[in-house]
Amino acid sequence: MRIVVLVSGTGSNLQAVIDAVAAGSLDLEIAAVGADRLDTFGIERSAAAGLETFVVNFKDYASRADWDAALLSAVAAYTPDYVISSGFMRIVAPSFINAFEGRYVNTHPALLPAFPGAHGVRDAMAYGVKVTGCTVHFADAGVDTGPIIAQTPVAVLPEDTEESLHERIKIAERELLIKVLGELAQP
């Protein structure tokens, strides 16, 4: 199974995938890692691991449509079986969703359908939940609305801050992503 991983930030989920592949516990090929902006640590991690990388910098395009087309072209060039949105903080165009329908996997730091969007951890804490967690799902044209593949609950502790809770969710998210990718890689 070939994957392309899309990142916008530090790439901690990506590092877990890189480590699992290197350890032989995840049987897949990371064909490339792409980012939507320059100077992401996720791209640095990938380069350090010897992976092919690309950047489709959102700021380099005159329009959203031009960026969407460039991203689709860049990802499709690697002929991935799955595209993994791992902390990729851009909503992709319907053309991208259609090109990778049922093959575009997203991670989210909440138990969807609750608390979709960019601030799932903050929103869960503000609501006062006692349990939140993480979700791996197939992305569709909505915001965090695609079919759920798997979820892991994470307790909200009385002493939690948004940052401490998010760090615990990230640990669960990395484990869940590895598990889901392992299941998708099975023939």
Secondary structure, 3 states (H helix, E strand, C coil): CEEEEEECCCCHHHHHHHHHHHHCCCCCEEEEEEECCCCCHHHHHHHHCCCCEEECCHHHCCCHHHHHHHHHHHHHCCCCCEEEECCCCCCCCHHHHHHCCCCEEEEECCCCCCCCCCCHHHHHHHHCCCEEEEEEEECCCCCCCCCEEEEEEEECCCCCCHHHHHHHHHHHHHHHHHHHHHHHCCC
